[in-house]
């Protein structure tokens, strides 16, 4: 159970960093931010692992997670604009 809360807390932090890097109005609050952060971290981690660049417990892991969150935030904004 503690690991789940850890993922949520880290995801929220990564999502907030991503939103800080891409300011603007986005629909959704902390829940969407946390979900984007968690999914972005997973996406970035999988991409780095597939490229053979994944190293646990390094600063690069943080940057990869933020890059994944920013990429998902860009996609999220595109989809929300298309919807209305």
Secondary structure, DSSP 8 states (H G I E B T S, - for coil): -HHHHHHHHHHHHHHHHHHHHS-S--S--HHHHHHHHHHHHHHHHHHHHHTT---TTSHHHHHHHHHHHHHHHHHHHHHHHHH-
